[in-house]
Amino acid sequence: MKIALDVDGVLADVIVPWLNFSNKIRPKISKNDITDWDFWKKHQINQYDFYTELSSCWKNWNSIPPTQESLSSVTKNLLKLGHVDIVTARERSTDSFVKNWLNHHKIFFDNYVSVIDGPMKADLDYDIFIDDSPLNTKKFLKNKKTVILYSQPWNQHISDNKIHRISILEEAVEKIKSV
């Protein structure tokens, strides 16, 4: 079994340092205010600025918290179920920072795969995708892939009986065992 594990929003809570930055220069936003993938439109933030700022957060990768504390043991358990690759969509310039972050947090995986655009992930040869993006989820479903959706405020509106929703990564281990 081949498992694709996302980074931003699933392993790394990169929105936290971005909010810290943004809230210094714009009206305050909380994580729970981010109820849509393209939330920047509602908050009058330029899309280019948002993605540039989010990528810049990775330069200070030590400031990015994990989504939960037990990621090392959970990813180790995922490896017992199959081949686990980190599959992430990002600017290439951030790959080294992300790899440092993964190493620092002792995240277990087989390979690191970086694509330019999130929905491109669905075209890759994986049996299961663990992700938080509603856009990616739609394409995974369209391509008849198994989706484990990591709950975040920006994906609560997504519902489909083919989606396996989780609140913590440990739940993915049990979901995969039952698939």
GIFEN-V206987 format. One line per field, one symbol per residue. ss: DSSP state (a for helix, b for strand, c for the rest). psi: psi as a letter, one per 40 degrees, with the letter a starting at -180 (. if undefined). A space follows every 10 residues. Layout:
ss = ???
psi = ???
//
This chain:
ss = cbbbbccbcc cbccaaaaaa aaaaaccccc aaacccccaa aaccccaaaa aaaaaaaaaa aaaccbcccc aaaaaaaaac ccbbbbbbbc caaaaaaaaa aaaacccccc bbbbbccaaa aaaccccbbb bccaaaaaaa aacccbbbbb ccaaaccccc ccbbbbccca aaaaaaaac
psi = hhhhhiched dhgedddddd ddedeiihhi deegeidfdd ddefhhdddd dddddddddf ddehiididf ddddddddde eahhihhihi hdeedddddd ddddefhhid ihhhidhded ddeigidhhh iehddddddd ddefihhhhh hideedehhh eehhhididd ddddddde.
//
